[in-house]
Amino acid sequence: MNKFDNHNVSMLVSDEKAKRRVLITDRNPVLAEVLANELNLTGVLECTFVPHGVQIIDEITARRPDALIFDPADMELSKQSDILELGRNIRRANPTTRVLGYSFKTTNSMVRGMLDAGFCGCISKNANLRQLAIALAVILDGGIYFDDAFGAHLRPMLAETADDDGLSEREKEVLVGFARGLSAKQIAHDLKISNKTVDTYKARASQKVGLSDRAQLVGYVLEQGWMS
């Protein structure tokens, strides 16, 4: 893990009198503590190491950090609903906290989960400290930062949401399921997600295209030719 030039990194974060507060949590406590200590050397960040297993939402509520550095792989994700719930809980605890993923694991399901959960970026644990500081500075200034390790997964997902109707493939799958008369439970089983996540996709898709009842939903799906 390479050290960085503290002066140069401090210039990356907007010039503000108050230090930006950052929480760092990881299954590896040594890594998290080292990151917090090194990032504090910038002079513009106030980083706090939170032991893995501590209720992170309670910490966010109490500390109201500007950013959270978190490895979504630590959740041992089996369903996207887990990370979606995390994103919702973080926003409830403090809507201004921006989340940066920090992980060795770079899979399509993880990247999609982070996007849906509202993460502002993700950087590989193979990156050096300066790269991490740059990613953190970008999201603290309101930007989005995904490094090259995640880019190959991210590009097709962004393309899939660029359709005219603005719906992702998963949102379309959920609408088609309801149009076919399937229950939320059956759709959840088929797509290997939770009932709550199905409801989230349905509500979000309906809002995007202006559907207010099942008749409109079925008509829209038929009009798009998705059931042919």
NUMI-872510 format. One line per 8 residues: number of its first residue (from 1); for each residue x negated, y negated, z negated of N, C-alpha, C. Coordinates in nm, 4 decimals, decimal comma. Each point is the difference from the previous one (the first is absolute). Example, Ala and Ser with C-alpha at 12.3 -4.5 7.8 and 13.67 -1.06 7.14 Angstrom:
<recs>
1 = -1,3190:0,5690:-0,7800:0,0890:-0,1190:0,0000:-0,0900:-0,1200:0,0000 ~ 0,0350:-0,1050:0,0720:-0,0820:-0,1190:-0,0060:0,0770:-0,1090:-0,0730
</recs>
This chain:
<recs>
1 = -0,0855:0,1190:0,0000:0,0855:-0,1190:0,0000:-0,0891:-0,1239:0,0000 ~ 0,0035:-0,0765:0,1067:-0,0890:-0,1146:0,0140:0,0533:-0,1224:-0,0721 ~ -0,0948:-0,0772:-0,0573:0,0394:-0,1267:-0,0611:0,0193:-0,1045:0,1085 ~ 0,0641:-0,1107:-0,0348:0,0231:-0,1050:0,0972:-0,0591:-0,1308:-0,0495 ~ -0,0072:-0,0965:0,0900:-0,0465:-0,1345:-0,0335:0,1151:-0,0739:-0,0672 ~ -0,0113:-0,0240:-0,1294:0,1112:-0,0580:-0,0760:0,0427:-0,1357:0,0531 ~ -0,0965:-0,0822:0,0385:0,0334:-0,1345:0,0466:0,0805:0,0066:0,1292 ~ -0,0471:0,0827:0,0945:0,0697:0,0088:0,1283:0,1407:0,0552:-0,0166
9 = 0,0158:0,1008:-0,0846:0,1319:0,0586:-0,0201:0,0933:-0,0993:-0,0674 ~ -0,0504:-0,0776:-0,0949:0,0856:-0,0962:-0,0697:0,0553:-0,1038:0,0955 ~ -0,0707:-0,0261:0,1088:0,0468:-0,0979:0,0972:0,1163:0,0530:0,0827 ~ 0,0221:0,1337:-0,0045:0,1069:0,0595:0,0794:0,1374:-0,0266:-0,0598 ~ 0,0060:-0,0207:-0,1301:0,1273:-0,0211:-0,0686:0,0295:-0,1488:-0,0052 ~ 0,1263:-0,0364:0,0225:0,0388:-0,1409:0,0004:-0,0520:-0,0713:-0,1243 ~ -0,0436:-0,1228:0,0168:-0,0558:-0,0790:-0,1095:0,1105:-0,0408:-0,0963 ~ 0,0081:0,0671:-0,1127:0,0999:-0,0315:-0,1010:-0,0679:-0,0054:-0,1363
17 = 0,0511:-0,0831:-0,0888:-0,0603:-0,0130:-0,1323:0,0164:0,1288:-0,0796 ~ 0,1164:0,0592:0,0046:0,0258:0,1218:-0,0760:-0,0524:0,1219:0,0746 ~ -0,0590:0,0921:-0,0739:-0,0455:0,1239:0,0614:0,1208:0,0834:0,0412 ~ -0,0151:0,0744:0,1090:0,1071:0,0881:0,0463:-0,0052:0,1286:-0,0814 ~ 0,1130:0,0403:-0,0543:0,0063:0,1172:-0,0870:0,0234:0,1268:0,0821 ~ -0,0816:0,1009:-0,0241:0,0069:0,1253:0,0752:0,0004:0,1178:-0,0970 ~ 0,0938:0,0926:0,0187:0,0008:0,1257:-0,0745:-0,0568:0,1092:0,0886 ~ -0,0818:0,0870:-0,0576:-0,0580:0,1125:0,0725:0,0282:0,1268:-0,0792
25 = 0,0605:0,0984:0,0649:0,0236:0,1281:-0,0655:-0,0405:0,1116:0,0946 ~ -0,0547:0,1068:-0,0554:-0,0456:0,1116:0,0828:-0,0142:0,1233:-0,0887 ~ 0,0163:0,1161:0,0634:-0,0162:0,1257:-0,0734:-0,1427:0,0148:-0,0540 ~ -0,0948:-0,0626:0,0691:-0,1399:0,0009:-0,0427:-0,0265:-0,1255:-0,0836 ~ -0,0038:0,0102:-0,1326:-0,0135:-0,1197:-0,0835:-0,1333:-0,0711:0,0173 ~ -0,1059:0,0759:0,0297:-0,1311:-0,0625:0,0199:0,0035:-0,0902:0,1226 ~ 0,0574:0,0504:0,1092:0,0108:-0,0791:0,1224:0,0798:-0,1273:-0,0248 ~ 0,1151:0,0130:-0,0640:0,0863:-0,1165:-0,0226:-0,0694:-0,1042:-0,0868
33 = -0,0704:0,0454:-0,1030:-0,0670:-0,0946:-0,0893:-0,1161:-0,0694:0,0699 ~ -0,0751:0,0751:0,0816:-0,1109:-0,0601:0,0751:0,0524:-0,1043:0,0983 ~ 0,1085:0,0336:0,0699:0,0587:-0,0956:0,0942:0,0413:-0,1282:-0,0715 ~ 0,0666:0,0146:-0,1130:0,0444:-0,1182:-0,0748:-0,1193:-0,0853:-0,0415 ~ -0,1039:0,0639:-0,0520:-0,1178:-0,0745:-0,0449:-0,0697:-0,0707:0,1153 ~ -0,0150:0,0688:0,1127:-0,0702:-0,0584:0,1143:0,0801:-0,1142:0,0623 ~ 0,1306:0,0186:0,0141:0,0819:-0,1056:0,0592:0,0077:-0,1224:-0,0910 ~ -0,0107:0,0210:-0,1290:-0,0008:-0,1139:-0,0925:-0,1228:-0,0884:0,0197
41 = -0,1060:0,0572:0,0567:-0,1223:-0,0769:0,0216:0,0169:-0,1073:0,1069 ~ 0,1089:0,0068:0,0769:0,0229:-0,1038:0,1010:0,0255:-0,1353:-0,0650 ~ 0,0496:0,0013:-0,1222:0,0305:-0,1251:-0,0680:0,1367:-0,0572:0,0324 ~ 0,0696:0,0600:0,0978:0,1317:-0,0511:0,0386:0,1105:0,1015:-0,0278 ~ -0,0380:0,1176:-0,0493:0,0965:0,1055:-0,0279:-0,0077:0,0399:-0,1468 ~ 0,1165:0,0317:-0,0544:0,0074:0,0537:-0,1360:0,0591:0,1395:0,0102 ~ -0,0876:0,0996:0,0121:0,0430:0,1369:0,0258:0,0065:0,0797:-0,1296 ~ 0,1065:0,0754:-0,0148:0,0213:0,0814:-0,1193:0,0183:0,1450:0,0410
49 = -0,0752:0,0891:-0,0631:0,0117:0,1431:0,0237:0,1124:0,0556:-0,0871 ~ 0,0951:0,0677:0,0635:0,1108:0,0634:-0,0720:-0,0160:0,1509:0,0127 ~ -0,0163:0,0733:-0,1096:-0,0207:0,1448:0,0075:0,1138:0,0700:0,0736 ~ -0,0354:0,1025:0,0775:0,1009:0,0791:0,0700:0,0908:0,0676:-0,1027 ~ 0,1283:-0,0011:0,0262:0,0961:0,0586:-0,0921:0,0738:-0,1037:-0,0814 ~ -0,0588:-0,1191:-0,0106:0,0693:-0,1106:-0,0665:0,1162:-0,0443:0,0881 ~ 0,1104:-0,0421:-0,0591:0,1155:-0,0445:0,0772:-0,0349:-0,1292:0,0738 ~ -0,0356:0,0141:0,1268:-0,0508:-0,1144:0,0761:0,1052:-0,1092:0,0147
57 = 0,1272:0,0381:0,0091:0,1054:-0,1009:0,0135:0,0076:-0,0858:-0,1258 ~ -0,0176:0,0625:-0,1161:-0,0012:-0,0771:-0,1248:-0,1166:-0,0978:-0,0012 ~ -0,1147:0,0442:0,0518:-0,1177:-0,0873:0,0054:0,0241:-0,1178:0,0945 ~ 0,0656:0,0267:0,1126:0,0294:-0,1072:0,0957:0,0975:-0,1001:-0,0612 ~ 0,0996:0,0509:-0,0705:0,0964:-0,0888:-0,0658:-0,0689:-0,0891:-0,1026 ~ -0,0910:0,0578:-0,0759:-0,0664:-0,0744:-0,1070:-0,1061:-0,0963:0,0524 ~ -0,0780:0,0440:0,0991:-0,1151:-0,0782:0,0453:0,0299:-0,0874:0,1211 ~ 0,1030:0,0365:0,0771:0,0392:-0,0740:0,1205:-0,1215:-0,0279:0,0895
65 = -0,0650:0,1065:0,0474:-0,1206:-0,0179:0,0812:0,0322:-0,0512:0,1396 ~ -0,0993:-0,0628:0,0618:0,0139:-0,0428:0,1392:-0,0137:0,1185:0,0945 ~ -0,0751:0,1021:-0,0421:-0,0211:0,1162:0,0862:-0,0185:0,1256:-0,0840 ~ 0,0340:0,1131:0,0621:-0,0216:0,1319:-0,0591:-0,0795:0,0830:0,0994 ~ -0,1102:0,0596:-0,0453:-0,0764:0,0946:0,0816:0,0341:0,1390:-0,0513 ~ 0,0484:0,0842:0,0912:0,0625:0,1258:-0,0425:-0,0190:0,1055:0,1081 ~ -0,0302:0,1233:-0,0401:-0,0132:0,1110:0,0943:0,1312:0,0774:0,0039 ~ 0,0767:-0,0115:0,1093:0,1281:0,0711:0,0061:-0,0156:0,1508:-0,0048
73 = -0,1197:0,0512:0,0338:-0,0220:0,1445:-0,0068:0,0046:0,0499:-0,1440 ~ -0,0226:-0,0893:-0,0953:0,0054:0,0392:-0,1406:0,1399:0,0411:-0,0429 ~ 0,0996:-0,0379:0,0789:0,1371:0,0377:-0,0333:0,0300:0,1430:0,0423 ~ -0,0958:0,0626:0,0721:0,0203:0,1334:0,0544:0,1324:0,0049:0,0763 ~ 0,0080:-0,0891:0,0980:0,1256:-0,0195:0,0714:0,0455:0,1266:0,0704 ~ 0,1242:0,0331:-0,0182:0,0633:0,1050:0,0783:0,1145:-0,0576:0,0819 ~ 0,0466:-0,1195:-0,0413:0,1093:-0,0672:0,0691:-0,0292:-0,1490:0,0052 ~ 0,0414:-0,0630:0,1096:-0,0187:-0,1437:0,0107:0,0783:-0,0746:-0,1071
81 = 0,1053:0,0626:-0,0510:0,0838:-0,0691:-0,0974:-0,0798:-0,0417:-0,1228 ~ -0,1023:0,0769:-0,0342:-0,0801:-0,0332:-0,1167:-0,0663:-0,1360:0,0166 ~ -0,0610:-0,0202:0,1142:-0,0708:-0,1256:0,0215:0,0982:-0,1140:0,0270 ~ 0,1137:0,0309:0,0599:0,1028:-0,1025:0,0187:0,0511:-0,0493:-0,1351 ~ 0,0204:0,0926:-0,0912:0,0465:-0,0370:-0,1337:-0,1053:-0,0843:-0,0710 ~ -0,1265:0,0361:0,0179:-0,1072:-0,0798:-0,0590:0,0046:-0,1429:0,0523 ~ 0,0147:-0,0147:0,1322:0,0054:-0,1334:0,0587:0,1151:-0,0819:-0,0542 ~ 0,1168:0,0629:-0,0130:0,1166:-0,0712:-0,0537:-0,0244:-0,0430:-0,1449
89 = -0,0589:0,0903:-0,0779:-0,0234:-0,0313:-0,1412:-0,1027:-0,1111:-0,0177 ~ -0,1011:-0,0017:0,0860:-0,0997:-0,1070:-0,0069:0,0655:-0,1338:0,0303 ~ 0,0850:-0,0029:0,1032:0,0660:-0,1264:0,0362:0,0935:-0,0474:-0,1112 ~ 0,0658:0,0944:-0,0676:0,0862:-0,0390:-0,1118:-0,0838:-0,0559:-0,1157 ~ -0,1135:0,0624:-0,0251:-0,0848:-0,0419:-0,1120:-0,0626:-0,1362:0,0245 ~ -0,0469:-0,0214:0,1231:-0,0600:-0,1294:0,0358:-0,0024:-0,0118:0,1520 ~ 0,0943:-0,0716:0,0583:0,0127:-0,0070:0,1461:-0,1235:-0,0533:0,0714 ~ -0,0874:-0,0715:-0,0700:-0,1163:-0,0601:0,0667:-0,1235:0,0893:-0,0027
97 = 0,0067:0,1145:-0,0681:-0,1148:0,0912:-0,0021:-0,0169:0,0657:0,1366 ~ -0,1187:-0,0136:0,0572:-0,0303:0,0598:0,1298:-0,0826:0,1264:-0,0226 ~ 0,0357:0,1069:0,0734:-0,0594:0,1310:-0,0263:-0,0974:0,0382:0,1107 ~ -0,1207:0,0388:-0,0407:-0,1026:0,0479:0,0921:-0,0271:0,1467:-0,0293 ~ 0,0255:0,0865:0,0991:-0,0331:0,1407:-0,0144:-0,1504:0,0204:0,0094 ~ -0,0505:0,0988:-0,0722:-0,1440:0,0274:-0,0033:-0,0144:0,1505:-0,0112 ~ -0,0316:0,0671:0,1124:0,0130:0,1453:0,0008:-0,0945:0,0661:0,0994 ~ -0,0393:0,1238:-0,0307:-0,0718:0,0833:0,0963:0,0979:0,0598:0,1009
105 = 0,1242:0,0205:-0,0424:0,0983:0,0723:0,0802:0,0615:-0,0912:0,1044 ~ -0,0113:0,0388:0,1267:0,0547:-0,0819:0,1089:0,0898:0,0868:0,0874 ~ 0,1235:0,0182:-0,0399:0,0951:0,0797:0,0762:0,1146:-0,0875:0,0487 ~ 0,0691:0,0484:0,1030:0,1143:-0,0746:0,0528:0,1052:-0,0236:-0,1082 ~ 0,0284:0,1041:-0,0793:0,1059:-0,0129:-0,1004:-0,0369:-0,1030:-0,1060 ~ -0,1282:-0,0037:-0,0366:-0,0399:-0,0976:-0,1013:0,0075:-0,1418:0,0541 ~ -0,0494:-0,0196:0,1228:0,0025:-0,1343:0,0589:0,1436:-0,0467:0,0184 ~ 0,0867:0,0897:0,0481:0,1410:-0,0372:0,0170:0,0623:-0,0340:-0,1357
113 = -0,0322:0,0789:-0,0996:0,0540:-0,0266:-0,1326:-0,0434:-0,1349:-0,0535 ~ -0,1280:-0,0348:0,0205:-0,0494:-0,1293:-0,0473:0,0682:-0,1153:0,0728 ~ 0,0192:0,0147:0,1305:0,0680:-0,1049:0,0760:0,1419:-0,0199:-0,0509 ~ 0,0720:0,1108:-0,0169:0,1389:-0,0086:-0,0451:0,0096:-0,0543:-0,1427 ~ -0,1026:0,0264:-0,0807:0,0022:-0,0449:-0,1395:-0,0453:-0,1440:-0,0164 ~ -0,0460:-0,0618:0,1094:-0,0375:-0,1405:-0,0076:-0,1436:-0,0266:-0,0390 ~ -0,0879:0,1012:0,0154:-0,1418:-0,0251:-0,0248:-0,0506:-0,1051:0,0986 ~ -0,0931:-0,0820:-0,0443:-0,0558:-0,1051:0,0860:-0,1243:0,0462:0,0738
121 = -0,0437:0,1211:-0,0265:-0,1170:0,0514:0,0687:-0,0525:0,1248:-0,0669 ~ -0,1034:0,0561:0,0612:-0,0659:0,1163:-0,0576:-0,1421:0,0065:0,0532 ~ -0,0910:0,0407:-0,0854:-0,1400:0,0120:0,0378:-0,0531:0,1328:-0,0518 ~ -0,0885:0,0609:0,0767:-0,0549:0,1295:-0,0371:-0,0956:-0,0129:-0,1183 ~ -0,0032:0,1031:-0,0822:-0,0961:0,0037:-0,1096:-0,1427:0,0198:0,0503 ~ -0,0150:0,0272:0,1291:-0,1332:0,0065:0,0593:-0,0555:-0,1392:0,0286 ~ 0,0839:-0,1019:-0,0065:-0,0445:-0,1375:0,0261:-0,0876:-0,0489:-0,1149 ~ -0,0862:-0,0988:0,0309:-0,0844:-0,0538:-0,1064:0,0742:-0,1096:-0,0769
129 = -0,0627:-0,0484:-0,1040:0,0649:-0,0981:-0,0869:0,0329:-0,1300:0,0717 ~ -0,0879:-0,0413:0,0888:0,0271:-0,1242:0,0724:0,1245:0,0144:0,0871 ~ 0,0150:0,1148:0,0666:0,1192:0,0221:0,0823:0,1261:-0,0003:-0,0860 ~ -0,0089:0,0593:-0,1179:0,1150:-0,0007:-0,0911:0,0338:-0,1422:-0,0424 ~ -0,1030:-0,0785:-0,0303:0,0235:-0,1386:-0,0412:0,0632:-0,0810:0,1123 ~ -0,0429:0,0253:0,1234:0,0583:-0,0697:0,1152:0,1475:0,0371:0,0146 ~ 0,0304:0,1301:-0,0095:0,1393:0,0445:0,0105:0,0850:-0,0648:-0,1084 ~ -0,0531:-0,0045:-0,1202:0,0724:-0,0603:-0,1114:0,0226:-0,1485:0,0233
137 = -0,1028:-0,0685:0,0509:0,0138:-0,1432:0,0277:0,1073:-0,0259:0,1047 ~ 0,0050:0,0857:0,1026:0,0984:-0,0170:0,1072:0,1418:0,0125:-0,0544 ~ 0,0259:0,1031:-0,0797:0,1379:0,0171:-0,0480:0,0361:-0,1067:-0,1030 ~ -0,0972:-0,0462:-0,0777:0,0281:-0,1062:-0,0968:0,0339:-0,1313:0,0689 ~ -0,0513:-0,0174:0,1211:0,0315:-0,1204:0,0771:0,1233:0,0188:0,0876 ~ 0,0746:0,1092:-0,0233:0,1259:0,0206:0,0703:-0,0095:0,0826:0,1259 ~ -0,1179:0,0575:0,0275:-0,0180:0,0769:0,1219:0,0223:0,1493:-0,0191 ~ -0,0233:0,0733:0,1084:0,0112:0,1459:0,0019:-0,1358:0,0560:0,0397
145 = -0,0456:0,1061:-0,0664:-0,1320:0,0552:0,0299:0,0037:0,1524:-0,0055 ~ -0,0154:0,0634:0,1164:-0,0192:0,1444:0,0083:-0,1319:0,0225:0,0720 ~ -0,0929:0,0728:-0,0616:-0,1298:0,0184:0,0642:0,0079:0,1057:0,1093 ~ -0,1132:0,0234:0,0682:-0,0019:0,0888:0,1162:0,0431:0,1423:-0,0342 ~ -0,0265:0,0435:-0,1226:0,0354:0,1364:-0,0383:0,1505:0,0238:0,0086 ~ 0,0777:-0,1057:-0,0170:0,1459:0,0119:0,0038:0,0595:-0,0516:0,1312 ~ -0,0832:-0,0665:0,0816:0,0500:-0,0623:0,1222:0,0605:0,0974:0,0987 ~ -0,0629:0,1183:0,0132:0,0500:0,0986:0,0964:0,1403:0,0468:-0,0354
153 = 0,0319:0,0029:-0,1271:0,1344:0,0395:-0,0440:0,0972:-0,1173:0,0078 ~ -0,0526:-0,1195:-0,0224:0,0858:-0,1177:-0,0098:0,0534:-0,0462:0,1346 ~ -0,0851:0,0026:0,1026:0,0394:-0,0574:0,1303:0,1266:0,0626:0,0582 ~ 0,0103:0,1341:0,0084:0,1248:0,0558:0,0555:0,1227:-0,0294:-0,0847 ~ -0,0186:-0,0150:-0,1311:0,1143:-0,0312:-0,0862:0,0496:-0,1412:0,0230 ~ -0,0925:-0,0918:0,0198:0,0402:-0,1368:0,0312:0,0684:-0,0055:0,1353 ~ -0,0480:0,0817:0,0939:0,0604:0,0020:0,1333:0,1419:0,0535:-0,0061 ~ 0,0221:0,0985:-0,0875:0,1336:0,0610:-0,0072:0,1027:-0,0955:-0,0583
161 = -0,0439:-0,0973:-0,0791:0,0936:-0,0975:-0,0553:0,0149:-0,1213:0,0903 ~ -0,0653:0,0046:0,1155:0,0040:-0,1144:0,0900:0,1079:0,0141:0,1066 ~ 0,0869:0,1020:-0,0129:0,1099:0,0164:0,0942:0,0945:-0,1188:-0,0093 ~ 0,0826:-0,0153:0,1030:0,0923:-0,1129:0,0040:0,0944:-0,0015:-0,1195 ~ 0,0415:0,1189:-0,0450:0,0939:0,0035:-0,1115:-0,0698:-0,0159:-0,1348 ~ -0,1320:0,0043:0,0004:-0,0749:-0,0209:-0,1233:0,0044:0,1163:-0,0966 ~ 0,0513:0,1158:0,0415:0,0116:0,1149:-0,0889:-0,1214:0,0914:0,0127 ~ -0,0428:0,0544:-0,1126:-0,1060:0,1002:0,0020:0,0607:0,1345:0,0399
169 = -0,0856:0,0950:0,0337:0,0494:0,1327:0,0374:0,0745:0,0644:-0,1165 ~ -0,0494:-0,0191:-0,1207:0,0665:0,0602:-0,1153:0,1382:-0,0604:-0,0224 ~ 0,0145:-0,1300:0,0197:0,1309:-0,0642:-0,0130:0,0967:0,0543:0,1046 ~ -0,0493:0,0215:0,1217:0,0844:0,0560:0,1060:0,0446:0,1411:-0,0359 ~ -0,0932:0,0804:-0,0531:0,0338:0,1373:-0,0376:0,1101:0,0029:-0,1057 ~ -0,0072:-0,0915:-0,0933:0,1025:-0,0055:-0,1048:0,1352:-0,0396:0,0588 ~ 0,0020:-0,0993:0,0874:0,1261:-0,0410:0,0628:0,0599:0,1136:0,0816 ~ -0,0833:0,0713:0,0741:0,0494:0,1125:0,0803:0,0591:0,1068:-0,0912
177 = -0,0653:0,0259:-0,1115:0,0518:0,0991:-0,0943:0,1386:-0,0357:-0,0495 ~ 0,0198:-0,1252:-0,0383:0,1325:-0,0430:-0,0460:0,1014:0,0040:0,1140 ~ -0,0431:-0,0372:0,1197:0,0907:0,0030:0,1151:0,0457:0,1420:0,0301 ~ -0,0847:0,0972:-0,0280:0,0353:0,1407:0,0223:0,0870:0,0556:-0,1131 ~ 0,0252:-0,0816:-0,1000:0,0858:0,0431:-0,1096:-0,0725:0,0678:-0,1146 ~ -0,1325:-0,0058:0,0002:-0,0762:0,0613:-0,1078:0,0091:-0,0851:-0,1266 ~ -0,0106:0,0652:-0,1133:-0,0020:-0,0727:-0,1272:-0,1400:-0,0550:-0,0245 ~ -0,0083:-0,0962:-0,0921:-0,1314:-0,0546:-0,0357:-0,0902:0,1103:-0,0542
185 = 0,0585:0,0936:-0,0753:-0,0775:0,1102:-0,0564:-0,0592:0,0874:0,1097 ~ 0,0802:0,0294:0,1040:-0,0480:0,0840:0,1095:-0,1077:-0,0715:0,0808 ~ 0,0205:-0,1293:0,0247:-0,1004:-0,0783:0,0731:-0,1303:-0,0033:-0,0786 ~ 0,0116:-0,0196:-0,1308:-0,1192:-0,0028:-0,0859:-0,0749:0,1324:0,0077 ~ 0,0752:0,1099:-0,0017:-0,0615:0,1325:0,0092:-0,0695:0,0182:0,1341 ~ 0,0666:-0,0387:0,1080:-0,0565:0,0180:0,1340:-0,1259:-0,0831:0,0212 ~ 0,0000:-0,1218:-0,0535:-0,1132:-0,0911:0,0212:-0,1034:0,0085:-0,1118 ~ 0,0302:0,0832:-0,1011:-0,0913:0,0190:-0,1138:-0,0271:-0,1311:-0,0747
193 = 0,1074:-0,0733:-0,0242:-0,0072:-0,1223:-0,0802:0,1133:0,0053:-0,1022 ~ 0,0062:-0,0960:-0,0897:0,1033:0,0024:-0,1044:0,1305:-0,0624:0,0491 ~ 0,1087:0,0289:-0,0704:0,1294:-0,0614:0,0322:-0,0087:-0,1518:-0,0062 ~ -0,0706:-0,0499:-0,0999:-0,0128:-0,1445:-0,0170:-0,0721:-0,0630:0,1195 ~ -0,1008:0,0708:0,0515:-0,0724:-0,0519:0,1161:0,0887:-0,0007:0,1235 ~ 0,0834:0,1029:0,0152:0,0962:0,0032:0,1109:0,0909:-0,1218:-0,0073 ~ 0,0518:-0,0283:-0,1178:0,0878:-0,1165:-0,0168:-0,0733:-0,1303:0,0324 ~ -0,1277:-0,0063:-0,0379:-0,0794:-0,1198:0,0291:-0,0154:-0,0200:0,1498
201 = -0,0340:0,1081:0,0718:-0,0157:-0,0097:0,1456:0,1320:-0,0370:0,0673 ~ 0,1094:0,0604:-0,0469:0,1302:-0,0299:0,0596:0,0359:-0,1469:-0,0200 ~ -0,0170:-0,0485:-0,1226:0,0350:-0,1393:-0,0296:-0,0863:-0,0964:0,0801 ~ -0,1283:0,0307:0,0086:-0,0909:-0,0892:0,0719:0,0307:-0,0014:0,1495 ~ 0,0253:0,1187:0,0565:0,0317:0,0085:0,1423:0,1328:-0,0681:0,0305 ~ 0,0998:0,0218:-0,0848:0,1315:-0,0613:0,0213:-0,0088:-0,1515:-0,0039 ~ -0,0819:-0,0507:-0,0899:-0,0171:-0,1453:-0,0094:-0,0688:-0,0550:0,1246 ~ -0,1002:0,0737:0,0499:-0,0753:-0,0470:0,1169:0,0888:-0,0152:0,1230
209 = 0,0912:0,0971:0,0202:0,0794:-0,0012:0,1234:0,1460:-0,0384:-0,0238 ~ 0,0339:-0,0371:-0,1242:0,1330:-0,0529:-0,0276:0,1109:0,1027:-0,0052 ~ -0,0234:0,1129:-0,0674:0,1020:0,1037:-0,0133:0,0646:-0,0101:-0,1374 ~ 0,1328:-0,0040:-0,0034:0,0691:-0,0169:-0,1282:0,0825:0,1210:-0,0415 ~ 0,0228:0,0961:0,0911:0,0747:0,1198:-0,0377:-0,0446:0,1172:0,0871 ~ 0,0536:0,1199:-0,0317:-0,0435:0,1200:0,0706:0,0394:-0,0029:0,1472 ~ 0,1161:-0,0555:0,0307:0,0439:-0,0060:0,1398:-0,1000:-0,0790:0,0843 ~ -0,0449:-0,1132:-0,0532:-0,0991:-0,0797:0,0716:-0,1319:0,0758:0,0116
217 = -0,0351:0,0727:-0,1065:-0,1246:0,0770:0,0018:0,0040:0,1054:0,1101 ~ 0,1096:0,0765:0,0053:0,0122:0,1043:0,1023:-0,0005:-0,0616:0,1392 ~ 0,0739:-0,1090:0,0172:0,0037:-0,0662:0,1297:-0,1366:-0,0486:0,0436 ~ -0,0760:-0,0534:-0,0937:-0,1330:-0,0517:0,0325:-0,0925:0,1134:0,0420 ~ 0,0030:0,1112:-0,0741:-0,0862:0,1139:0,0322:0,0344:0,0569:0,1370 ~ 0,1300:0,0117:0,0299:0,0422:0,0499:0,1310:-0,0427:-0,0951:0,1114 ~ 0,0140:-0,1287:-0,0253:-0,0369:-0,1016:0,0991:-0,1488:0,0064:0,0335 ~ -0,0811:0,0324:-0,1020:-0,1445:0,0084:0,0218:-0,0414:0,1306:0,0675
225 = 0,0915:0,0957:0,0066:-0,0314:0,1281:0,0633:-0,0860:0,0906:-0,0855 ~ 0,0024:-0,0202:-0,1312:-0,0873:0,0778:-0,0878:0,0551:0,1385:-0,0309 ~ 0,1267:0,0258:0,0352:0,0596:0,1305:-0,0289:0,0126:0,0863:0,1243 ~ -0,0584:-0,0449:0,1065:0,0128:0,0769:0,1251:-0,0940:0,1197:0,0000
</recs>
